[in-house]
């Protein structure tokens, strides 16, 4: 019996060794594929949860201080990342003046992206916000073409065109159309595209200003959220949110603090996963997948917040699904990676 067991162990060890050798020989592509898939799924989950949480705070509580909400979420991110770094759970680069100076343009766009997202959610329902976000893809694709000389497959352009049609048809048939909210969302689309494009350009320069010559996701999250604090405080006074905060009764509700703190942890999650995902793929892929994962989110938003809709308005979501099917056909062209959502 022992000899048989030893023989079986030898056979199993031989199989494991062969499997290990095969994994080593093909380890790099396999690893990259799974990193891209995992980062994409994590980004989609955190992004959807973040939008729903912010919409709940801004609409269900009727909270009229979106910049303050952004500032609190960023503060949570700074505290968590700094604590993990001190405990040596993660590693971050020292935030030197030279590094912060290089990163400042990215951070200004980052803050603008978060604020415009907050204001648009305040005025528009989740379903329409997610549909209108598709316009970001066009800005990003055009930006990559002119800034980086990147060529996109014709089927990708067809998918982008269908996404624009989806946004236009959704706006025309929106039963709760709000011009101010749509203006904020258009600004958010432009800033989101600018953020992903600028980030890729600044990363290489920023690495040269670090001690190790490397710039991981945690350092970028710490940079973004730390630099956003003074700018956020200034904007709170500019938009006169201080008086509102002094008068509102929401700050005395434990449930309000629970939801906002939870949204802060989601903010940290989306900061990390978006940077991680962008590292693994590209700006256009980051933007496209970010839009495609909003299709189920828009459906959830309609039911969770009891949004009045119509058959014509719902057709915009179908346009997004059709765009996704076209995009899947082009996943073998270039570096566009599509994740099954």
N, C-alpha and C positions, 0 to 999 in steps of 0.2 A: 504494500500500500504506500509506504514511504517513497519507494523508488518511483512508483507511478506519479505520486504527488510532485516529486522532484522533477520528473520528466515533463509533467504538465506545466510546472513553474518555468522550466527552461523554455518550453515551447511558447508560453505566454510572454516570457521575457524577450524571446527572439522576435515575436510579433510586435511587442511594444517598442523594441529597439528599431525595427524596420519602420513602424509608424512614426517614431520620433525622427528618424532620418528623413522620411518623406516630408514631415512637418517642417524640419529645418531647411530642406531644399526649397520648399515652397512657402516658407514662413513669411517672407516679406509681403507678397501680394495678399496672402490670407489675412495677415495682421491688419494691413491697410484697409482691406474690404470691411472687416469687422469693426474697425475703429470708426470708419465713415458711417456704417449702419447704426452702431451704438450711439455715436454722437448725434446723429440725425434724429433718432427716436427720443433721446433725452431732451434735445432742443425742442422738439414738437410738444412733448408732454409738459415741460416747464412753461413754454410759451402760452399754450392753451390755458393752463391753470392760472397763470399770471393775469391774463386778460379778464377771465371770469372773476377773479378776486378783486381786481381794480374796479371793474364795472359794479360789483356788489357794494364796494365801499362808496364809490362816487354817486351811484344812483339809489340804491336801497337806503343808505343813510343820508342821501342828499348832501354829501360832504362837499363844500365849496372851496376847498383849499388843496387843489391837486399838486401844486408845487411842494407844499409841506408834506404831502403823502410821499412824493418822490424822494424828498430829502430824508425822511424817516426810514424809508426802505434802503437808501444808500448807506445810511448810518449803520443799520443792522449788518449790511454786507462788510463794511469796514471793520466793525467789532469782531465779527465771526472770523474773517480772514486773518486779521491781526492776531487774534487769540490762537488760532491754529498754527500760525507761523511761530509765535513765541513758544508754544508747546512742542515745536518741531514736528508736528504732524504733517505739515506741508512746508515747502521752501519758497520764499519770495525774495526778490532782489531789493536792496536798499533803495528807497525813493530819493535819489539825489536830485539836486536842482537841475542839472543838465538833462537827466532823464525826464523830469516833469516838464521841462521846457519843450522838449521834442514831442511829448505826448499831448501837450495842451490843445492843439488844433483838433485832435481826435476827441478829446474830452468835451470841448465846446459843442461839437456836433452830437456827441452822446447825450449830453444834457438836453439839447434841443429836441432830440429824438424822443426822449422820455417825456418831456413836458408836453409836446404836441400830441403824443399818444394819450396822455391823461386828459387833455382838453377835448380831444375828439371823442373819447369814450364818454365824457360827461354829456355830450350833445347827441351822439349817434348810438343806435343799438349795436350790440355785438355782431350780429349777422352782417350789417352793412359795413361796419369797420373792417371785418375780415375780407369782405368782397373788395372794398376799395383799396386794401393793402396790396392787391395784385398790381396796381400801377407802379409800385416799387420795382417790380421785375423789369419793366421797360427802362426805367432810369438806370438800373444797374447794368443791364445788358448793353445799352448804348454807352455807358461810362466805361465798361471793360473794353469795348471795341475801340474807343478813341484814346483811352489812357494807356491800355496795355496791348493794343493791337490784336485783341483776341477775336477769332472768327467763330461765329455760332452757326450751327446747322439750321437749314431752312425750316425744319420741323419745330425747332425751338422757337423760331420767330412766329410760326403759326400758333403755337401754344400761348405765346405772349399776347398775340393779337386777340385770341379768344378770351384771355383773361381781361383785356381792356374792354372788350364787348360786354363781358360779364359785369364789370364795374359800371359801365355806362347804363346798361339795362337795369341794373339794380338801383342806381340813383334815380332814373326816370320813374320807376314804379314804386319808389320808397314812400310808404304811407305816412311816415313821420319825418319827412325831409326837413333838414336844418342846414341852411346855407353856411352858418358859422362853423358848425361841426364838420361840414365837408371841406371847408377851407383849412381847418386845422389838420384834417386827415391828409389832404394833398401836401401840405407842408411836411407832415410826418413821413410820407412816402419819399419825398425828395431827400430829407435828412437821413432816413434809414439807408437809402442807396448810397448817399455820400459817406455815411459811417463805414459801411462794409468796404467801399472802394478806398477810402483814405486809410483805413486800418491796415490793409494789405501793403500799402505804400510806406507807411510809417514804421511798420514792424521791424524791417531790416535796419533802419536808421536807429531805432530805439535800442536794438540789441547791442549796438556799438557803444552805447552809453552805460551799459551794465557791467558790473565787475566780472561776472562769469562769461559774458558774451552771449548769454541766452536770455530769453524772455518767455516764461511759461504763462499759462492761463491765469494762475492765481495772482501773479504780479500785475497782469493787465487788469484784472478785476479790481485789485487794490488801487491801482493807478486811477482807473475810471471813477470809482466811487469816492476816493479821497479828494481828488481834484474837483469833483462836483459839489463838495460841501460849501466852500466859500461862494461859488457862483449861485448855488441854490439859496443860500441865506440872502444874498443880494436881491435875487428875484422875488423872494417872499415879501420884502419891503416894497419893491417896485410894483408888484401886483396887489399890494395892500392886504395881504392875507393875515398879518399879525392881529389886526383888529377883529377879524372874523374868529381867529383861534381863541382870543381872549373872551369872546362872547358865547361861542358855541357850547352846548351841553354834551356833545358827543365825547369830548375828552374825559368826561366823568363816567363813561360807560365801559365796564370791563369787557363786554362783548366786542365793542368797537376796537379796543386795543388788541384783543385776541386776533381779530380778522386782519388788522393792519400789520401786526407783527408776523402773522403767517404769510401775508403778501410780501413782506420784507425778505423772508427766507426764500420765497419763490423768485424774488428779484435777484438774489444771489445765485440761485440755480440757473436762471436764464442767462445771467452774465457769463457764468462759467461755460454752460453748454453751447451758447452761441459762439463764443471764442474758440472753443474746442472744435465745433462743427466747421467753422470757417477755416481753421487750420487744416482739417482733413480734406476739404473739398475746395470750393472757390466762391467768390462773391455772388455769382449768378445762381449757383446751386444753392447756396445759403438762402438767397432771397426767394427762389422758386419753391423750395421745400417748405420754407416758412409760410408761403401762401397756400400751398396745397394742403397742409395740415390744418388750415383754418376752415376747411369745408365742413368737417364734423363739428368743429367749434361753433360755426355759425348756426347750425341746426340746434345745438345744445343751448345757445344763447336765446333763440326764439322761444323755446319751451321753458327755460329757467326764469326768464324775465317777462314772459307773457307778452311778447312783441306782436302787435297786429301786422299781418302780412297778407299777401295775395298770391294767386297762382303765377301772375306775371313776375312778381318780385322774387318768388322762389326759383324762377327760371335762371336767375343769375348764378345760383349755386350749381345748377346743371351745366351751365357754361364752364364753370370752374372744373367740374368733373371731366368734361370733354377735353379741356385743355390739358388736364393731367394725363389722360390716355394718349394724347399726341406726344406729350413729353416722355412718357415711358418708351415710346417707339424710338426715340432718339437717344436713349441712355447709352448706347454703344458708340455714339459719336462724340469725340472730344472727351472732356472730363465731366460731362453732365451726369450726375448720379441721381437716380430717382429711388426713393424709398417707398415701399408699399404702405400707404396710409389708409 
